[in-house]
Amino acid sequence: MNRAIFSIKTIGYIIIVALVITVSGCKEKFPFPQSAIDKSYLVVEGFINIGNDSTRIKLSRTVTPDDSLLIRPERSALVLVESSSGYSQYLFETGAGEYTAGPLAISPAEKYRLSIQTNNGKQYLSDFVDVKQVPPIDSISWVRTAGGIQVYANTHDPQNATRYYAWQFNETWEFRSNYISNWEYINEMMVPRYNPSGLYTCWQSAASTSILIGSSAKLTNDVIHRAPLAFIPDDSWKLSVKYSINVKQSALSKGAFDYLEKMKKNSEQMGSIFDPQPSTSSGNIYCSTDPNEMVIGYMYASSIVEKRIFINRSEVPGWRYNLYCEVITVPNNRDSLDLAFTGNYNLVINEIRERGFLLGYTGSTGLCIDCTLRGTNVKPDFWP
């Protein structure tokens, strides 16, 4: 789980609707004054990765609904991970507002925090947090439903020490064009296509955007059974050939879990994680130079475990996906060929011959023939 713990666009709207102040365990909503809407608040996404992967932190600023930007990266900040004993490690800006450091020298016996100094001189700190070790993922399972496929995570901690979990995933799927294009129309000439297979098989990927968390705190044993992850609708192209999901699991502190749970409930109430949020709650990150300034985010430290599975379309009877494509027939004359194939809206499929005579060509739209319009024809390293 190396990405954000919740959506940037979600955060961008959170503060505009209301501010939640928690007093004696009660949640009360207050309208935000217009003067506050115009302010730009720091958003901190990510966590301290104590495993063999990099720690990645994203910094951005909140935007108003009428802002032309969905994300306003916070650039040129000084970002460090600090231990309770004084150890520190710089994170380098590897992208707009993205700060990264390789595997950190983390001691499970110490506590860690994030330190941020922005280019306007302000200092932001998270609370020191304990290091959490996450147990392995037992399995990634899936069930065929009336509407598609539901994918689940299953895990347990025999030490009963984790209790709070978070997941993120990356999906990758193979898909194919409806037709192989053996010819192409170039400069008013029909020539054999050099590599027809290069337009036929492709792959596409997507990352999870929902808040995926689970808890066994109310159970005797620390067991998570069928925590829902991804749902693939019955008519989705994700399972037109082969589908893969790689799941990353991390361990949350109770505070991080409670924070994300409130975010998740807000999203479910509004119908989407990308909708304006009715409320939010305080995280564990604050501005040390201006204690009254609001900061959005929650920092925690955890190891990461991963598991990948593949699902073939042949394993799922009755999958309904089908890309409808109309085949056109074009006579073998320049005017007709120009009209049909100039500009590459339509691509050529093959020749039409009868008794050795070339009568014309068949074709269809680019989306039906050129898979690179919807993905990449570079096979992923992990693909079988």
N, C-alpha and C positions, 0 to 999 in steps of 0.2 A: 504494500500500500504506500506508494511513493508519491501519490498525488494529494490534492487538497482533501480536507475532511468534510468540506461542503462546497457547494457551487459558488463561484465568484459572483455570477449574475444574481443569484439568490441574495447574497450578502449586500450587493449593491442597492437593493431595494429595502432591506430589512429595517434600517433606521428611519426610513421615510414615513412609515405608517404609524409606528408606535414604539415606545420604550417600555420594557418591563422592568419594574423594580421589585425585588423580592424582599419582603419584610416578614419575619416570623413564619416563613414557609408559605406565604400567600402571594399570589401573582396578581398584580394590578396593572391595567393598561392606561397609559397616559398619552394624549395626543402630542405629537412632536410639533413645537413651534416652527414657524416659517424660517426664523433665523437659523435654526439648527439644520434645516434641510439643505441650506446652502453650504454647510461645512463639509469637509472632506475627511473621513475617518480612515484610520489605518486598518487594513484587513490582513491578518496573518493566517496563512494556510500551510498545513504540513505537520510534521512531527519529527522528533529526534529518533533516527533509526539506529538502533544499537547492534544491528546485525552486520552482515558482510556487504550490504548495499549502501548506496550513498544516502545522505540526508538531504532532502530537497525542501526548501521553504519558498513560498510564493508571497510576495508583498504587493498589495495594491491599495487603491483608494476607492471609497464608496463614490457612487455617481447618482445623480438625480434621474428620475424616469425620462426627462426630456433631453438628457445628455446624449450626444451622438455616439459616445463610446460605451461599450458594455463593460470594458475592463480598463482601468487606468493604472498601469503598473507603477510601482514605487521603485525608482531607479537610483543607482549610486548610493545605496545604503551600506553601512558597515554592520554585518551580521555575524554573530559568534554564538557558538555553543559553549557554555561555561559550566564547570563542575563546582560542587560545594567546597572542594579543596583548592580551587584556584586554577585548575586546568582550563584552557580555552582553545578553541579551534575555529578559524575563520571559515566562512562560507563565501565562495566567490560567485559573482554574478555571471551566470552562464547564459542568460536570456533576459528579456525585458521583465524585470521584477522577479526573476527566478534565481535563487541562491543555492549553491550546491557545494557539498564537501564529500570526499570519498569516505570509506569506512572509518568511523571514529574510534579512538582508543577509549572505550567506555568501560568503567568498572561498575559491576552490579551493586557494589557496596556504597556507591556515592549517589548523590542527587544531581540533577542537571537542569539548566534553564536556558532560555534563548535571550540574547541581548541584541538589540537593534538600535543603531543610531542613524537617523535619516539625514538627508543632505541639508535639511533646514536646522540641524543642530539638536533636534529633540531625541530623547532617550526613551526606549521602550524595553521593558523587561517582563518575562513570564515568571511565575512562581517556580521555585525549585520543585522538580517532580521526581518520583521514584522510577527506577528502571523496571520495566515489565518484560518477562520472558513469556512468549506465547507458545503453547503446545502445537504439535503438528496437526495438519488437517487430516482427519481420518479418511474422508472420501468426499467427492463431489458427485452427487447423484442427480438423476432427473426422472421426471414422471410425465408420461403422455396424458394430457387432459383433453377435454372436448374442444378447447380453444387453442391448443398449442402444446408447448413443452415448458414445464417449470423446472428450473435448475436450483439445487439446494446445496448448502454446505453442512458438513457433519464433523464435529470435533468433540474432544473431551480432555480434561486435565485430571489425571489420576491423583494429583496432589491437592485438588480442590482449591487452587490458588489464583486462578485467572478470573473467572466469573463474568468478565465483561469483554466482549469481542467486537471487532469491526472487520469488514471485508470490502475490498474493491476488486474489480476484475477487468480484464481486457478480453474482448471477443475478437475472433478472427474467423472468417468464413471463405470458403472457396466457391466460386460461381463460374458459370460458363455462358458464352454467347449462344444464341439460338442457332446460328449458322456460322460456318467457316467461310471466310472471304478469300477466294483464290485469285481474284483479279482486283486491280485498282485503276481508276481513271485519272491520268496525269497528263496535263497539257494537251487535252483533246485526243489522247491516245489511251487505249486499253493495254495494260501491261501486266504480266504475271506478278502477283504479290510475293515479295521476297520471303516473308516469314508468316504464313497464314496462322500458325498456332499461337503467335504472339498476341493476337487479338481474341483468342478463343477462351483461354483459361486465366482467371485473375483471382485476386484475393482482396478483401476489404477488412478493416479493423475498426473497432470502436471501444471506448473506455466507459466504465460505469459512471453515472452521474448522480444516482440516488444515494441517500444515506442508508447504509446497510450495517446494522448493529444487532447484537443479540446478547442476552444475559441469562445466566443460570443461577442468579443470586437467590431466587426463591425456591430452588431445588436442593435436595439433599446432596446430590452429586453434581459435579461440575461437568455437565453434559449438554451439548447443543445438538439437537436432532432436527434435521430439515429446516435450517434457517434459509428462507427464500432469498435467492439472488437474482438471477435473470429469468425473464419470461420471453419466449419466442412465439409470437402469434402464428397461427396455422397457415397463413398465407405469406409468411416472411421469406425473403430471398436468402436469409441467413442459413437456411437448411436446404438450399436448392441442390447442393452437392455434399459438402462436408462442413461441419461447424466445430470450432474449438473455443473453450473458455479457460483462461488462466486466472485462478483466484489467489489473491493475496490476503492473508489473515494477520491481524495484529491484536495486541491486548490493550485494552483501555483501562485507565483509572476510573474509579466510580464518578469522579467529577467530570471527566471527558465524556463518559457514557451519558450522564444526566444532561449535559449540554447538548450533545448530539440528538438525544431523544426528544428534547424540546424542539430542536430544529426540525426533526423528522415529523413530529406531530403538527407543527405549523404548516409544513409543506403538504401533508395529507389533508389538512383542513381546507387549504386553498386549492387543492387539486393537482398541483405540480410544484416541483422544487424550483421551477423558474418563475413562479408567480410571486407577487408581492407578499411578504410575510406579515402576519398580524402582530407578531411580538418576537422578542428575543430576550436573552438573559446574559448576565455578565459572565465573561470567560475568566481565564487566569492570567491574562496579559494586560499590563497597565502602562501608562505613560508616567515615568518617574519624574519628568520635568514639568508635567502639568497633570496632577492627579485628577482633575475634573474632566480631562479629555477621554472620550469613549474610544475603546479599542475592541475590535471584533476578532475573535479567535480563541482557541483553546489548545495549549501545548501539552503534549505527553511524550513519553519515551518508551519505545517498544521494539522488540525484535520482529522479524517478518518471516512467515513461512508461505510457501506457494504450492499449488497443485494444479495440473492441467489435465483436462479430459478432451476427447474427441467424440463427436456424434456424427454418424453417417446417415444420409437420408434413407438408405435402405433399412436402417434400424427402426424407422418410424413409419409404419404403414399408413397410407392414406394422406400423406402430406400434400397440401393443395396448391403449393406455389406453382405458378406458371406465368411466364412473361409472354403476353400476347404480341405477336409480330406479324405484320402483313407483308407478304412477298409481292413485289411488283415485277412486271415483265416489260422490258425495254427493247424496242427494235434496234437493230444494228445500223443506225444511221446517226450522223454527227449531231443533228438537231435534237433528236430524242435522247441521246447519251448526255449531251450538254445539259439539257433540261433536268434530267434525272440525277446526274452524279456530280455536276459542278458544285463546289462548295462543301462537299462531303456530308451533307445532311443525310443523303442516302449513300450506302456503300454497295459495292458489287459483291454478289455471292458467287455466281458461276456463269459459264456460257450456256446458251441454248443452241443445240445443234440437231439437225435432222438430215439423215443420209449424208453426213459429212459436211453439210453446208451450215455456216454460222448464221443463225437467224436473229440472235439478240442475246440479252443478258438478264439474269434475275438479280434482284437487289432488295434491300430493306433498310430501315433506319439505322443510323450509327449505333444507337443504344442496343439494338438487337444483334449487332455484328461485332462491334468494337468494345470488348469488356474493359479496356483501359479508361473508357469514359466514366466508369463507375468504380474503378479500383486500380490496382497495380498488377502487372504481369510478372513481377519479381516474386518468386516463391519464398515464403518465410523459411528461415533456417530450421525451425522446429517442425515444419510440416512433413508428414510422412511421405 
